[in-house]
Amino acid sequence: MGQKINPLGFRLGTTQSHHSIWFAQPKKYSEGLEEDKKIRDCIKNYVQKNIRISSGMEGIARIEIQKRIDLIQIIIYMGFPKLLIEDKPRRVEELQMNVQKELNCVNRKLNIAITRISNPYGHPNILAEFIAGQLKNRVSFRKAMKKAIELTEQANTKGIQVQIAGRIDGKEIARVEWIREGRVPLQTIEAKIDYCSYTVRTIYGVLGIKIWIFVDEE
């Protein structure tokens, strides 16, 4: 029955490119992978700690990592970069120090760049964060999903599907609810589809959010 594959991995090499670009010998590969995870977690934690705005959103769409022998280049794609850029040099330097501490890399330089994305609500990560914030404030899940879909329609995407699973509204029995708007051709490899899964810790348990956004056809 319906085997679901991650739409990003399924489209690698056609419409999707890798988020980490580096080369390692087979024995060192796992170390490199762990390093990437550390970098991403460190950045997310830092942003979470330092952001106290009304919606409580981090607004990180994705973090791309490129490694060379003596350099690690990190590009953070943010929907609302003013959160980090307000007092820019200090914040970014502090973040750089944190990551360097985490990695304790002696002979490699770290370079962090922040890029703004034009319409943030066209990105599933930012949308998922938005829905998560709503669910934590006990907004009914249907309302949150509808609002999210309205936001993506303003970012002129061709289709979106949102799925929430778990103890929705604090019910005893966990269930899966989903809603789709426009078209989401998961089987078409030419179709550029952005996807993310996100966990929300609510007071009555953990909910999972999955979002597929059909951006456009190549």
Disulfide bonds with the S-S distance in Angstrom:
none
